[in-house]
Amino acid sequence: MPYSEPTNLAIVACPGGESFANEVITHLRHMYKHRFTLKSDVIAKRYDLEKDKLVQQINLENDLKTSDLCIRGMIDKYRPPAFKVNTRFTYFANGEFKAELLDCIRGKDVYIFQDVENHEPIAMNDGKNIMRFSVNDHVMNLLVTIDAVRQAGADSITLVLPVYPYSRQHKKKSREGLTAALLGHIYEMMEVKRIITLDLHSREIVNAFSHTHCENLHASYQIIRELAKVVDLTGKTEDLVVVSPDTGAIDRNKFYATGLKKPLAMIYKERDYSIVTQDAKNTNIKSIKLLGDVKGKVAFLADDMLGTGGTLLKAMTFLHEQGATKVIAAISLPFFTGNAIELFDEAYKKGLFYRIIGTNAVYHEELLKREWYISTNVSGLFANVVTRLHHQQSLSDLLDNRSIIDKLIKVSDPDSKKDDAKTIEKE
């Protein structure tokens, strides 16, 4: 493993995914520097070598291995890697996109970042135009970028999509398409080796791939870490009950209830499917029933995504009416489309909920200004996955993080051992 300079790892950031890519790259830089320091210390001690000479020897070997004449930087110091590929994106007046790679990526493992739910202003055409893109714009931009990377001779292509586009169109009910699977087939046709995403709406999407691998990450550890800051998870001052907002989210909330060792309740909603949900106030929900008890307790709900927010607002209002002292929700993919933020502002002023925990997988500047919103960072998780995949290491403990959650719960208890706190800090 070339700790000093991973010459065959490259990151291409689409305009929508640049913010998230930059955060992941920051983590990667810290990780590689830490690994370099750790390895050089261990090897120097093991073989009784002077560290300065060892570092120079490592840099010499990397210079010999690189396809370039030599790698930039000092020969006796750690040389930080350059992950990001300089890319120029062009938006034409008729709506077409073009991606042009300004650096050579031939023979490299390329990771393409795209956030299809980024609806913030984005600078295009070398900053000459400021645009707001739809999901379809971002998807098309992603496709032309994949093609540019493939044409440039990349050895392998991995897509980093915190939000998998069209993930809600995953099963056929009548005369409708399976758009989630359609996009998967397009990615495969374009020779995409792997996709890294967060909290897929349905496991059925993974089955759409024949050759492409799909790594479905979960933000449960990051969410529980933030939850522990606002709620007493030990049960000494507050009682917590996990509530599934609907039958579709029962597995996700069962995972939280099991990990937190708390009771599980469920909200059952009766819907009129002849009505199409328009916004947070005009939904097709006719009545709500609760299976369980939340009176005098803190109610915690978890779901994968939030669009207009109508379903969650009704669930929060209902739990407040049922006597919950606090209502806290966790959302892996906080879209907050339409006027959702304003509606949650109104609900917060009425005391219908306490906090919403969301991830930075979706870039949304307005949310960060809200008192009721807590953002948890998952870029470190993605950075860990990228480097492990690149160096062909196991992802088991990242995909199934129950052990580290268990340690986190112990740390939240002041009576727990200090060793557990140190372990969490390292992980």
Rosetta blueprint (number, residue, H / E / L):
1 M L
2 P L
3 Y L
4 S L
5 E L
6 P L
7 T L
8 N L
9 L E
10 A E
11 I E
12 V E
13 A E
14 C L
15 P H
16 G H
17 G H
18 E H
19 S H
20 F H
21 A H
22 N H
23 E H
24 V H
25 I H
26 T H
27 H H
28 L H
29 R H
30 H H
31 M H
32 Y H
33 K H
34 H H
35 R H
36 F H
37 T H
38 L H
39 K H
40 S H
41 D H
42 V H
43 I H
44 A H
45 K H
46 R H
47 Y L
48 D L
49 L L
50 E L
51 K H
52 D H
53 K H
54 L H
55 V H
56 Q H
57 Q H
58 I H
59 N H
60 L H
61 E H
62 N H
63 D H
64 L H
65 K H
66 T L
67 S L
68 D L
69 L L
70 C L
71 I L
72 R L
73 G L
74 M L
75 I L
76 D L
77 K L
78 Y L
79 R L
80 P L
81 P L
82 A L
83 F L
84 K E
85 V L
86 N L
87 T E
88 R E
89 F E
90 T E
91 Y E
92 F L
93 A L
94 N L
95 G L
96 E L
97 F E
98 K E
99 A E
100 E E
101 L E
102 L L
103 D L
104 C L
105 I L
106 R L
107 G L
108 K L
109 D E
110 V E
111 Y E
112 I E
113 F E
114 Q L
115 D L
116 V L
117 E L
118 N L
119 H L
120 E L
121 P L
122 I E
123 A E
124 M E
125 N L
126 D L
127 G L
128 K L
129 N E
130 I E
131 M E
132 R L
133 F L
134 S L
135 V H
136 N H
137 D H
138 H H
139 V H
140 M H
141 N H
142 L H
143 L H
144 V H
145 T H
146 I H
147 D H
148 A H
149 V H
150 R H
151 Q H
152 A L
153 G L
154 A L
155 D L
156 S E
157 I E
158 T E
159 L E
160 V E
161 L E
162 P L
163 V L
164 Y L
165 P L
166 Y L
167 S L
168 R L
169 Q L
170 H L
171 K L
172 K L
173 K L
174 S L
175 R L
176 E L
177 G L
178 L L
179 T H
180 A H
181 A H
182 L H
183 L H
184 G H
185 H H
186 I H
187 Y H
188 E H
189 M H
190 M L
191 E L
192 V L
193 K L
194 R E
195 I E
196 I E
197 T E
198 L E
199 D L
200 L L
201 H L
202 S L
203 R H
204 E H
205 I H
206 V H
207 N H
208 A H
209 F L
210 S L
211 H L
212 T L
213 H E
214 C E
215 E E
216 N E
217 L E
218 H L
219 A L
220 S H
221 Y H
222 Q H
223 I H
224 I H
225 R H
226 E H
227 L H
228 A H
229 K H
230 V H
231 V L
232 D L
233 L L
234 T L
235 G L
236 K L
237 T L
238 E L
239 D L
240 L E
241 V E
242 V E
243 V E
244 S E
245 P L
246 D L
247 T H
248 G H
249 A H
250 I H
251 D H
252 R H
253 N H
254 K H
255 F H
256 Y H
257 A H
258 T H
259 G H
260 L H
261 K L
262 K L
263 P L
264 L E
265 A E
266 M E
267 I E
268 Y E
269 K E
270 E E
271 R E
272 D L
273 Y L
274 S L
275 I L
276 V L
277 T L
278 Q L
279 D L
280 A L
281 K L
282 N L
283 T L
284 N L
285 I E
286 K E
287 S E
288 I E
289 K E
290 L E
291 L E
292 G L
293 D L
294 V L
295 K L
296 G L
297 K L
298 V E
299 A E
300 F E
301 L E
302 A E
303 D E
304 D E
305 M E
306 L E
307 G L
308 T L
309 G L
310 G H
311 T H
312 L H
313 L H
314 K H
315 A H
316 M H
317 T H
318 F H
319 L H
320 H H
321 E H
322 Q L
323 G L
324 A L
325 T L
326 K E
327 V E
328 I E
329 A E
330 A E
331 I E
332 S E
333 L E
334 P E
335 F L
336 F L
337 T L
338 G L
339 N L
340 A H
341 I H
342 E H
343 L H
344 F H
345 D H
346 E H
347 A H
348 Y H
349 K H
350 K L
351 G L
352 L L
353 F L
354 Y L
355 R E
356 I E
357 I E
358 G E
359 T E
360 N L
361 A L
362 V L
363 Y L
364 H L
365 E L
366 E L
367 L H
368 L H
369 K H
370 R L
371 E L
372 W L
373 Y E
374 I E
375 S E
376 T E
377 N L
378 V L
379 S H
380 G H
381 L H
382 F H
383 A H
384 N H
385 V H
386 V H
387 T H
388 R H
389 L H
390 H H
391 H L
392 Q L
393 Q L
394 S L
395 L L
396 S H
397 D H
398 L H
399 L H
400 D L
401 N L
402 R H
403 S H
404 I H
405 I H
406 D H
407 K H
408 L H
409 I H
410 K H
411 V H
412 S H
413 D L
414 P L
415 D L
416 S L
417 K L
418 K H
419 D H
420 D H
421 A H
422 K H
423 T H
424 I H
425 E H
426 K H
427 E L
